Amino acid sequence: MIDYAWLLVAVPLASATLLLLLGKRSDAWGHLLAVVAVAASFVIGLLITLEVLAADAADRIHDLHLFSWIPAGDLTIDAGLRIDPLSLTFVMLITFVGALIHVYSIGYMSHDPARRRFFAYLNLFVAAMLILVLADSYALLFVGWEGVGLASYLLIGFWNYNTSYAVAAKKAFVMNRVGDMGLIVAMGLMFASIGSVSFSDVDAGAQGLTTPMATAIGLLLLLGACGKSAQFPLQAWLGDAMAGPTPVSALIHAATMVTAGVYLIVRSDAIFSAAPTAQLVTACIGAFTLLLGAAIACAKDDIKKSLAGSTMSQIGYMVLAAGLGPIGYAFAIFHLVTHGFFKAGLFLGAGSVMHANGDATDMRTYGGLRKVMLVTWLTFAACWLAIMGVPPFAGFYSKDKIIEAAFVGEGWQPWVFGGAALIGAGVTAFYMSRMFFMTFHGKARWVDSASALGADDPRPKRHPHESPLVMTLPIIVLALGAVSLGFLLSLGDGITGWLEPVTGHVEHHEPVLPIPVIMGTTLALVAIGALLAWRQYARNDVPLVAPTGSPLTRAARRDFYADDVNEALAMRPGQDLTRTLVYADTAVVDGAVTGAAAGTVGLGQALRKLQNGYVRSYAAMILAGVVIAGAVLHLVRL
């Protein structure tokens, strides 16, 4: 079955192409074809995974050659697929969660006139993401990398008749291109120093790199990862990306695309192992971003933007784990998989709430929805407990492993990284409990539109209701994963044993604190965070208009002024440079050309006056010429 792995990409890509080419002729059934295409990729991926799983650990890496792609002298690149436990883990996540989100989208986008085009873009994204994770070289990975960037742009700006949505899509696209330059330059350095950009050649040649070169390549790869995974300093686009339809947020900005940076770091383990400085910077970026994203999530009243901050924070945990080196690679992927389930479930749950409340996203106008949306409440609760790391839910098995690994090491690092991970766990419990209680508990901050209350009531008039089965069924499946996946992936050698052929065997390292102390402290902080949120947002009334808040709260609501900093450091200097270049082009370059032309015209006009048609004038000019010539000759003789 491995020989047919190319079908994983071909099926959704063909579906997307067909839907885009047929146009409106496929409106009636296009969404069904898209669902079948992703489901078919899942079945193919499952069969390949079972085949690889049945083999010995040493035989679980396969390179499948497809065709000669770039024969250019010394640079020869073949297009091929790498089938191994790491790529197959992503294949299963992308296709399974992707199929569920496709089913959910049937109901969510049912009244959208461009639903068929939406599903075509979703299929295009799935195909590009599969190219990214299945590629056997950085060059082919880059094709998928740019493909998901294009699909993300198309889906964020899907409702581009809304100017703010179109601007959000452009912002995401431009900021990702900044990170992409890091990946491009890294590939150039790989070719210059190793002579190849294939994973096998880079892995073999990484130990021969000089430390400065390995560090440069590692930092450039990290820059690319920061752009795609919304890590500091390229994180500001993720909140605005919530402008897209909610299924987009669940698929692209929670479960798959934003985790591509984590995949890139783990896949490039040979480079980072040869560059300890780059590895340390990676861990520092992850630790800082997990706290930054958590603080932003605490201050947002928009349910999707709060989840965006949460995503930024949870990916920070994964980047931190990847930055810890071999002891953290498998744990980063473990949390990536469980996060894909419970965060997709949270986003789809948020979409269900929005669907029931006239697309309103402000949590201050929710409250008391548990009574009218029982299924959404139950599934959201399962994902809420999972992301907090409450046992036995999935996050307890995956995130706690990262916290324990963060306390491994010597010197200041375990205390800084472990402390950041612990604080992040407590803040995660607070902002997720805040969201849960503001949405489903407390007093209803809306008025049933069918009630007889007065029209002067300031609360919004709504009639919340449970979403249809086509939307709730995928959320139920994701919630079941949030409940059981952590336990299932820990059985036996678990996911760490499965990934060992790629991430390597790692002996157990004792953290600087006893594991029971770390675990107990983590659960205590989670309980404190949840209790504080319950007291503030479930027991007490939530005002429809939020108070101004402290300077920290105001800064967090504005994403700690990330947009202001980007405008000051990049946008406005760029505008000034552009204006200067335009002026130089107009005044100097164009001025020289137009000046030369004007001078030629002026000279011609002056000479034209000599051609007056009078013989006496011509005779006078001849006489003057003879006199001048004679004078010159006389002077020459002297």
SEROFI-719787 format. One record per residue (C-alpha): residue in three letters; z negated, y negated, x. Coordinates in steps of 0.1 Angstrom, whole numbers, padded with zeros to 4 digits, always signed. Each point is the difference from the previous one (the first is absolute). Layout:
BEGIN
ALAZYX...
# end
This chain:
BEGIN
MET+0000+0000+0000ILE-0006-0023+0030ASP+0038-0002+0005TYR+0003-0017-0033ALA-0026-0027+0007TRP+0028-0026-0001LEU+0000+0005-0038LEU-0034-0017-0001VAL+0018-0033+0008ALA+0034+0007-0015VAL-0012+0008-0036PRO-0018-0033-0007LEU+0025-0020+0020ALA+0029+0015-0021SER-0019-0008-0032ALA-0005-0036+0010THR+0036-0004+0010LEU+0012+0016-0033LEU-0022-0023-0021LEU+0011-0031+0018LEU+0037+0009-0002LEU+0000+0011-0036GLY-0018-0032-0011LYS-0008-0003-0037ARG+0019+0032-0008SER-0031+0019+0012ASP-0026-0022-0018ALA-0008+0027-0026TRP-0008+0028+0025GLY-0003-0017+0035HIS-0038+0001+0000LEU+0000+0037-0007LEU+0024+0007+0029ALA-0022-0020+0023VAL-0031+0020-0010VAL+0019+0034+0004ALA+0013-0011+0035VAL-0035-0008+0013ALA-0015+0032-0016ALA+0028+0020+0017SER-0009-0015+0034PHE-0036+0010-0006VAL+0010+0036-0007ILE+0021+0001+0031GLY-0028-0015+0020LEU-0025+0025-0014LEU+0022+0029+0009ILE+0005-0013+0036THR-0038-0006+0003LEU-0008+0035-0011GLU+0025+0014+0025VAL-0015-0021+0028LEU-0036+0008-0011ALA+0008+0038+0002ALA+0010-0004+0037ASP-0023+0000+0030ALA-0013-0034+0010ALA+0022+0001+0032ASP+0031+0005-0022ARG-0006-0028-0024ILE+0022-0027+0016HIS+0037+0001-0006ASP+0028-0025+0009LEU+0030+0003-0023HIS+0031-0015+0015LEU+0023-0017-0026PHE+0028-0018+0019SER+0008-0021+0030TRP-0008-0035-0011ILE+0002-0025+0029PRO+0020+0012+0030ALA-0001-0032+0022GLY+0001+0008+0037ASP-0034+0006+0013LEU-0015-0005-0035THR+0008+0030-0020ILE-0019+0005-0033ASP+0004+0029-0023ALA-0011-0002-0036GLY-0025+0027-0007LEU-0032+0009-0019ARG-0033+0010+0014ILE-0018+0025-0022ASP-0036+0003+0009PRO-0034-0001-0017LEU-0002-0038+0003SER+0034-0007-0015LEU-0005+0026-0027THR-0034-0015-0010PHE+0018-0033-0007VAL+0028+0018-0018MET-0024+0016-0024LEU-0019-0032-0006ILE+0032-0021-0005THR+0017+0024-0023PHE-0030+0012-0021VAL-0016-0034-0005GLY+0035-0015-0003ALA+0010+0024-0027LEU-0032-0008-0020ILE+0007-0037+0003HIS+0036+0005-0011VAL-0013+0017-0032TYR-0025-0028-0005SER+0028-0026+0003ILE+0018+0016-0029GLY-0026-0014-0023TYR-0009-0031+0020MET+0036-0012+0003SER+0011+0013-0034HIS+0008-0035-0014ASP+0016-0014+0031PRO+0038-0005-0004ALA+0005+0008+0037ARG-0020+0032+0001ARG+0028+0020+0014ARG+0004-0023+0029PHE-0038+0001+0006PHE+0002+0038+0003ALA+0029-0002+0023TYR-0020-0022+0023LEU-0029+0024-0002ASN+0022+0029+0011LEU+0015-0021+0028PHE-0036-0007+0012VAL-0009+0037-0001ALA+0031+0009+0020ALA-0007-0026+0026MET-0036+0009+0003LEU+0010+0037+0005ILE+0024-0011+0028LEU-0028-0019+0016VAL-0024+0029+0002LEU+0025+0028+0006ALA+0020-0018+0028ASP-0001+0017+0035SER+0005-0033+0018TYR-0012-0036-0001ALA+0036-0011-0007LEU+0003+0021-0032LEU-0036-0009-0009PHE+0011-0036+0002VAL+0028+0006-0026GLY-0026+0013-0025TRP-0024-0028+0011GLU+0026-0027-0010GLY+0010+0020-0030VAL-0035-0001-0015GLY-0001-0037+0009LEU+0031-0006-0020ALA-0012+0021-0030SER-0033-0018+0001TYR+0018-0034-0001LEU+0021+0011-0029LEU-0030+0014-0019ILE-0025-0028+0006GLY+0027-0025-0011PHE+0012+0022-0029TRP-0008-0027-0025ASN+0015-0026+0023TYR+0007-0024-0029ASN-0036-0009+0005THR+0002-0023+0031SER-0035+0009+0013TYR+0010+0037-0001ALA+0032-0007+0020VAL-0020-0020+0025ALA-0026+0028+0003ALA+0029+0025+0008LYS+0014-0024+0026LYS-0034-0004+0016ALA-0005+0037+0003PHE+0034+0005+0014VAL-0003-0027+0026MET-0035+0010+0012ASN+0011+0036+0003ARG+0029-0011+0022VAL-0024-0016+0024GLY-0017+0034+0005ASP+0034+0017+0002MET+0009-0020+0031GLY-0029+0017+0017LEU+0014+0034-0008ILE+0035-0010+0011VAL-0012-0013+0034ALA-0022+0030+0004MET+0031+0023-0004GLY+0018-0021+0026LEU-0029+0004+0025MET+0000+0038-0007PHE+0036+0003+0008ALA-0003-0022+0031SER-0030+0020+0013ILE+0005+0035-0013GLY+0038+0001-0008SER-0004+0012-0036VAL-0016-0009-0033SER-0004+0035-0014PHE-0035+0011-0007SER+0002+0031+0022ASP+0013-0020+0030VAL-0025-0028-0005ASP-0029+0024-0003ALA+0011+0017+0032GLY+0006-0032+0020ALA-0030-0021-0013GLN-0023+0012+0028GLY+0025-0011+0026LEU-0001-0036-0012THR-0018-0027+0019THR-0032-0013-0017PRO+0015-0035-0007MET+0032+0016-0015ALA-0020+0024-0022THR-0023-0028-0011ALA+0030-0022-0009ILE+0017+0027-0020GLY-0033+0009-0017LEU-0007-0036-0010LEU+0035-0005-0013LEU-0002+0031-0021LEU-0034-0013-0013LEU+0017-0032-0010GLY+0026+0020-0020ALA-0029+0019-0016CYS-0019-0031-0009GLY+0030-0014-0018LYS+0007+0030-0021SER-0036+0009-0006ALA-0012-0035-0007GLN-0025-0001+0028PHE-0012-0032+0017PRO+0018-0023+0009LEU+0029+0010-0023GLN-0020+0008-0031ALA+0006-0031-0022TRP+0031+0015-0018LEU-0018+0029-0017GLY-0018-0020-0027ASP+0032-0018-0010ALA+0018+0033-0001MET-0020+0008-0032ALA+0027-0021-0018GLY+0020+0032-0004PRO-0004+0024-0029THR-0033+0019+0003PRO+0017+0034+0008VAL+0014-0017+0030SER-0035-0010+0011ALA-0011+0036-0004LEU+0029+0016+0018ILE+0009-0024+0028HIS-0031-0022+0005ALA-0027+0027-0003ALA+0012+0036+0006THR+0030-0001+0023MET+0017-0030+0016VAL-0031-0019+0012THR-0012+0032+0016ALA+0032+0002+0022GLY-0017-0020+0027VAL-0027+0027+0002TYR+0027+0026+0003LEU+0017-0019+0028ILE-0032-0002+0020VAL-0009+0037-0004ARG+0036+0010+0007SER-0001-0021+0032ASP-0032+0016+0012ALA+0015+0007+0034ILE+0007-0037+0006PHE-0035-0011-0011SER-0017+0027+0020ALA+0017-0014+0031ALA-0010-0036-0010PRO-0038-0002-0005THR+0001-0037-0005ALA+0025+0002-0028GLN-0021+0028-0016LEU-0031-0023+0002VAL+0019-0029-0016THR+0011+0023-0028ALA-0036+0010-0008CYS-0010-0037+0001ILE+0028-0010-0023GLY-0010+0028-0025ALA-0037-0009+0001PHE+0006-0036-0005THR+0026+0005-0028LEU-0023+0024-0019LEU-0026-0027-0003LEU+0025-0027-0007GLY+0017+0019-0028ALA-0034+0010-0015ALA-0011-0037-0001ILE+0032-0011-0017ALA-0003+0028-0026CYS-0035-0012-0008ALA+0013-0035-0009LYS+0031+0007-0021ASP+0000-0001-0038ASP+0035+0014-0002ILE-0004+0038-0003LYS+0031+0007+0020LYS-0007-0024+0027SER-0035+0013+0003LEU+0015+0035+0004ALA+0024-0015+0026GLY-0030-0012+0021SER-0015+0035-0004THR+0032+0016+0013MET+0000-0023+0030SER-0036+0010+0007GLN+0005+0038-0005ILE+0031+0000+0023GLY-0022-0019+0025TYR-0022+0031+0000MET+0030+0021+0008VAL+0012-0023+0028LEU-0035+0000+0014ALA+0000+0038+0000ALA+0034+0001+0016GLY-0012-0024+0026LEU-0028+0023+0010GLY+0026+0024+0015PRO+0001+0038-0004ILE-0034+0002-0017GLY+0012-0023-0028TYR+0037+0009-0006ALA-0006+0028-0025PHE-0027-0019-0018ALA+0024-0030-0004ILE+0025+0023-0017PHE-0027+0017-0020HIS-0011-0033-0015LEU+0036-0011-0004VAL+0007+0030-0022THR-0031-0003-0022HIS+0005-0038-0002GLY+0035+0006-0012PHE-0014+0018-0030PHE-0030-0021-0010LYS+0016-0034+0008ALA+0032+0010-0019GLY-0023+0010-0029LEU-0018-0033+0002PHE+0033-0020-0001LEU+0014+0020-0029GLY-0033-0003-0018ALA+0002-0038+0006GLY+0035+0002-0014SER-0013+0018-0031VAL-0026-0027-0005MET+0027-0027+0003HIS+0022+0019-0024ALA-0028-0001-0025ASN-0008-0036+0005GLY+0034-0018-0002ASP+0006+0003+0038ALA-0031-0022+0007THR-0014+0007+0035ASP-0031-0023+0000MET-0030+0023-0001ARG-0021-0029-0014THR+0019+0005-0033TYR-0007+0038-0002GLY-0034+0016-0006GLY-0010+0028-0023LEU+0033+0019+0002ARG-0018+0033+0004LYS-0003+0003-0038VAL+0037-0004-0006MET+0015+0016+0031LEU-0020+0031+0006VAL+0026+0020+0021THR+0008-0030+0022TRP-0038-0006+0004LEU-0007+0036+0010THR+0029+0002+0025PHE-0008-0034+0015ALA-0036+0011+0004ALA+0010+0031+0019CYS+0022-0021+0024TRP-0028-0026+0002LEU-0025+0026+0012ALA+0025+0015+0024ILE+0008-0033+0018MET-0037-0007+0003GLY-0005+0033+0017VAL-0025+0015-0025PRO-0004+0037+0005PRO+0018+0022-0009PHE+0030-0023-0007ALA+0029-0001+0025GLY-0010-0032+0019PHE-0033+0016+0010TYR+0018+0026+0020SER+0026-0023+0016LYS-0016-0034+0005ASP-0033+0013+0012LYS+0018+0019+0027ILE+0014-0033+0012ILE-0034-0016+0000GLU-0014+0029+0020ALA+0028-0002+0025ALA-0004-0037+0003PHE-0036+0006+0014VAL+0014+0022+0028GLY+0004-0015+0034GLU-0019-0020+0027GLY-0010-0036+0004TRP+0005-0026-0027GLN+0029+0017-0017PRO-0018+0026-0023TRP-0025-0026-0011VAL+0027-0026-0009PHE+0025+0024-0015GLY-0027+0021-0017GLY-0018-0031-0013ALA+0032-0014-0014ALA+0008+0033-0018LEU-0035+0001-0015ILE+0001-0036-0012GLY+0035+0007-0014ALA-0014+0029-0020GLY-0026-0021-0017VAL+0024-0029-0007THR+0025+0025-0014ALA-0026+0013-0025PHE-0007-0036-0010TYR+0035-0012-0007MET+0011+0033-0016SER-0031+0000-0023ARG+0006-0037-0008MET+0035+0009-0011PHE-0011+0031-0020PHE-0028-0018-0018MET+0019-0032-0006THR+0028+0020-0016PHE-0016+0027-0019HIS-0036-0009-0006GLY-0021-0030-0011LYS+0009-0021-0030ALA+0036-0002-0011ARG+0014-0034+0011TRP+0029+0003-0024VAL+0003-0001-0038ASP+0018+0027-0019SER+0030-0017-0015ALA-0005+0019-0031SER-0035-0013-0005ALA-0011-0027-0024LEU-0016-0022+0026GLY+0009-0036+0000ALA+0032-0013+0016ASP-0021-0025+0021ASP-0016+0028+0020PRO+0008-0008+0037ARG+0004+0037+0009PRO+0035+0014+0003LYS+0013+0018-0031ARG+0010+0036+0007HIS+0000+0035-0014PRO-0006+0023+0030HIS+0010+0036-0005GLU+0004+0032+0021SER+0034+0005+0018PRO+0024+0027-0011LEU-0002+0035+0014VAL+0030-0006+0023MET-0022-0026+0018THR-0034+0017-0002LEU+0011+0035+0011PRO+0010-0011+0036ILE-0033-0019+0003ILE-0019+0031-0011VAL+0017+0021+0027LEU-0007-0026+0026ALA-0037-0002-0011LEU-0002+0038+0004GLY+0012-0005+0035ALA-0026-0027+0006VAL-0027+0024-0012SER+0011+0032+0019LEU+0024-0008+0028GLY-0026-0008+0026PHE-0017+0033-0005LEU+0032+0020-0001LEU+0013-0016+0032SER-0033+0008+0018LEU+0001+0038-0007GLY+0002+0021+0031ASP+0016-0020+0028GLY+0012-0024-0027ILE+0025-0028+0007THR-0013-0005+0035GLY+0010+0036+0008TRP+0034-0005-0017LEU+0007-0031+0020GLU-0012+0015+0033PRO+0036+0009+0013VAL+0008-0038-0002THR-0033-0017+0007GLY-0014+0026+0024HIS-0032+0019+0001VAL-0031-0022+0004GLU-0034+0013+0008HIS-0029-0012-0021HIS-0016-0032+0013GLU-0035-0010-0010PRO-0004-0035-0012VAL-0026-0024+0014LEU-0020+0004-0032PRO-0008+0034-0017ILE+0025+0009-0027PRO-0026+0002-0028VAL-0011-0035+0009ILE+0035-0013-0002MET+0007+0018-0032GLY-0033-0012-0016THR+0005-0036+0011THR+0036+0001-0014LEU-0012+0013-0034ALA-0029-0025-0001LEU+0024-0029+0006VAL+0024+0013-0027ALA-0029+0002-0024ILE-0012-0035+0008GLY+0036-0014-0004ALA+0005+0017-0033LEU-0035-0011-0013LEU+0007-0036+0010ALA+0033+0000-0019TRP-0016+0016-0031ARG-0027-0026-0001GLN+0025-0029+0003TYR+0029+0012-0020ALA-0013+0027-0025ARG-0035-0012-0009ASN+0007-0037+0001ASP+0027-0019-0018VAL+0033-0007+0019PRO+0012-0036-0006LEU+0037-0004-0010VAL+0002-0028+0026ALA-0013+0011+0033PRO-0024-0024+0018THR+0012-0018+0031GLY-0020+0023+0023SER-0011-0003+0036PRO+0023-0012+0028LEU+0004+0037+0009THR+0010+0009-0035ARG+0025-0028-0002ALA+0015+0010+0033ALA+0003+0036-0011ARG+0017-0010-0032ARG+0026-0017+0022ASP+0003+0030+0022PHE-0019-0018+0027TYR+0027-0026+0002ALA+0025+0024+0015ASP+0029-0017-0017ASP-0012-0034+0013VAL-0002+0014+0036ASN+0034+0016-0003GLU+0015-0033-0013ALA-0016-0020+0028LEU+0009+0024+0028ALA+0033+0013-0011MET+0016-0015-0031ARG-0004-0037+0007PRO+0008+0001+0037GLY+0030+0021-0010GLN+0011-0026-0025ASP-0004-0027+0026LEU+0020+0020+0026THR+0027+0006-0026ARG+0002-0037-0008THR+0002-0009+0037LEU+0027+0025+0006VAL+0019-0013-0031TYR-0003-0036+0012ALA+0011+0010+0035ASP+0030+0019-0014THR+0009-0029-0022ALA-0006-0029+0023VAL+0009+0016+0034VAL+0024+0028-0005ASP+0018-0012-0031GLY-0004-0036+0013ALA+0018+0008+0032VAL+0028+0017-0018THR+0004-0027-0027GLY-0004-0027+0027ALA+0029+0014+0021ALA+0021+0002-0031ALA-0008-0036-0010GLY+0008-0012+0035THR+0034+0017+0000VAL+0008-0015-0034GLY-0011-0035+0013LEU+0021+0003+0031GLY+0030+0010-0020GLN-0005-0029-0024ALA-0002-0024+0030LEU+0031+0014+0016ARG+0019-0002-0033LYS-0002-0038+0001LEU+0022+0000+0031GLN+0028+0017-0020ASN+0010-0032-0020GLY+0038+0003+0001TYR+0006-0034+0018VAL+0024+0002+0030ARG-0016-0031+0016SER-0034+0018+0000TYR+0014+0031+0016ALA+0018-0023+0026ALA-0033-0018+0008MET-0018+0033+0004ILE+0027+0012+0024LEU-0002-0032+0019ALA-0038+0003+0002GLY+0004+0036+0013VAL+0025-0011+0027VAL-0023-0028+0011ILE-0030+0023+0001ALA+0019+0027+0019GLY+0012-0025+0025ALA-0034-0013+0006VAL-0013+0035+0006LEU+0027+0007+0025HIS-0007-0032+0018LEU-0036+0008+0003VAL+0009+0035+0013ARG+0021-0015+0028LEU-0029-0022+0010
# end
